[in-house]
Amino acid sequence: MTSETTTPTVRNRAWARGLAGIPRRSRRRMRKVPAPLALLLTVGALLSVAWNLSLPAFQGPDESWHLAYTQYLAETGHLPSAQGGPTGYSSEVFQTLTWFNLLAITGDLGGRPAWSSADLARWHEIERALPRGSRANGSGPNAVGTNPPLYYAVMAIPYRLFIWLPLLKRVFLLRLFNALFYLATIALVWLIAGELFGPERWKQTLAAGVVALEPQLVFMSAVINADSLLIALTTASLLTALRLVTRGPTLARVLTASVVCAATALTHGRGLVTVPVLVTALVAAFIKYRPGLREALKRSAAAAGTLLFAFLAYLLFGRASGSGSVYAGQVTQLNSGRAFNLRQFLSSVYQFYFPKLPTLQPRLGPEYGYRQVFIDTFYGTFGSLEVVYKARVYDVLQVLSALGLVGFYTAAVARWRRLWRSWPEVIVLLSLLVTNVAFLHYVSYRSLLSNGGSDPLIVGRYLLPMVALFGLAIAFTMGSLPRRVGVLVGAAILAGGVFLCLAGIGITMARFYA
Amino acid sequence: MPSNRPGIRRPGLAALAAGLILALVLAGALIWFRPFLNREQLPVADVPTPPALNGIAKFAVAPGGQACMNSIAITPNSELAQIQTQLPPAKVYSGPPLELVLSGTGYTARSLVPGGYPGGTLTFAVSPPKNALIGTACFVNRGSSTVWLEGSTEPRTVARSGTVIDGESVVGDITLTFYEDHPRSLLSRLGEVFGHASNLTDRLVPVWLIWIIAVLTAFGVPVLTASALYRAVREDEAASAG
């Protein structure tokens, strides 16, 4: 990791002086996207389009509900209700789900969508006969109705652009638009790697490449789901937080970081984990750069004010729209169910990772641990969790992940002096890891308490907002090896990612269309 | 050492890394993708009514009675129709003759499974229509004992088809799957598979374009990934040399 000590102004002046001596043509070229990043973005775009084609409409996790939310907001300007209302799906969405058997086959491996030309021809007749207002009557109850509105407001733009198209075409194009968040995530990881590793292209390429080729992330890019924007914004949040500690907490940077943090929290309840990351980054930056108490307070107030403003705006908008409550799903679990028992919680977390000790009470809920969350559903479980690789693929991934973890630990110990020098960056990265994992464990425990142990709630895709850490950890570990070995092992890792993505697209297409 | 011989250059790290990516993906494709694409199995022609996920429902069809489902897609590939039956576990009980009647505009096909089966899977040989159509499927009990057809009443897995048993509408549907009658590999059916995918985009993406995207993805993704690492390592080498 590099330690940035020059001020931005000095850096910019130096940069400008450097550029002055360079011909205009070369300057233009320098401003262009670096070739390895451009290539990775092309890879990401290809994979996302292919996955979009492999996956019928509404077959991603909760996709029908996310589309229904987008549609209602785009059509009426109001948020759908989480509890009230006659129907969560508009007539148009419901008829599509029904006619093509898209609801019936969700999660059902024996089912296929109605894929024949006769189905499509008859559908056109049904679609033409839909009465006016069929797109705008999905007022609720919507299963994701308590999600904050940012993702849906952004998705309403392409929705309005393509409103004249039939629904299946609209869904395909909305998914393409959604893929932009995944591409943004790749670019952001590239920037973070550049921030941390300095101008070492191969490490940037490895970090961003690992992210571009993470099968679950690619799959989610082809699904209308708020997670895609959440992942991009959490990654952006990490970048802006890191810049506070690497470049200094200027007011502009503090405002940028807090706006991104607010946007993340307005995208999904799980985005709230970026707030402690921002606080950590601010504290670390104030300690490192010592701007003075008055300046520190001013900038802290700017950050807090931004967050507060965003939250109040959401609250007022939600109330004006008649939406009952703010934040859903995982956040709702923060304060629901039976009383919190610290001992039981810690025991539950322990047994998530390790076999039960004789002295411990059995863990609440089903057999569900790190294998299911950190391996199976993190690397890739597609459709509505029914499309999976062969079991031995996950076994291999588990072994490789364990080896990677040992390698990472060894690299961290071997390079501890360098990490120590970069302590502000390290604690910002750690704060994202710790808050995210702790948050997920906590809500899973609360969920098990409230649903009688039937549903642990969390799956591996909830780790994807931290996917930048995954890429960075691999790049750091490979970067600690002798260069030749590191590059070649990195190449093997990228090859594994390519292979998993292509296999994932293949098994998804075979499950739905073969 | 080869690298010391004049005219022979040791491959650079960039080329080695890119080559490794391509070699590993190629090896993986040969070991895993090829068998996956070439494995022969009875292809699914259509699934008008998917199976239940959790609780299997039973629909009783009395002697002489019939159970009909409408809105059934029947395609030129619908050569076999498969259902699941249940019978009481009595030693003397065997399944009654069951007839499947498929009909649509200008199309009727009949297929009989003789009695005596022990329950479980029943497969009807079907004369498919020339063109895909939306029609009706009726199961007619031609025997003297009741047969129970498996299906679903779960709101989650009930399909669009309405079910009528002996003139009365019932909730749920009988699980029905059409297959082709000879095994084929996935590779040989890619055109059909892409056709299904195209239909589910409302033909926004035509089949020819799916072919192009498939080829670009299969070959482009490994090559572009290898190129990205190649370019990155070369840029680093150029930077350190300069």
Interface residues (C-beta under 8 A of the other chain):
Chain A: P34 A35 P36 L37 L39 L40 T42 V43 L46 L47 V49 A50 L53 S54 P56 A57 T98 W99 F100 N101 L103 A104 I105 T106 G107 D108 G110 G111 R112 P113 A114 W115 S116 S117 A118 D119 L120 R122 L165 P166 L167 L168 K169 F172 L173 P199 E200 R201 W202 Q204 T205 L206 G209 L213 R483 R484 V487 L488 G490 A491 A492 L494 A495 G496 G497 V498 F499 C501 L502 A503 I505 G506 M509 A510 F512 Y513 A514
Chain B: L13 L16 A17 A18 L20 I21 L24 V25 G28 A29 W32 F33 F36 P43 V44 D46 V47 P48 T49 P50 P51 L53 A73 I74 T75 N131 A132 L133 I134 R156 T157 V158 A159 R160 T175 T177 L186 R189 V193 F194 G195 H196 A197 N199 L200 T201 D202 R203 L204 V205 I210 I213 A214 L216 T217 A218 G220 V221 P222 L224 T225 A226 S227 A228 L229 R231 A232 V233 E235 D236 A239
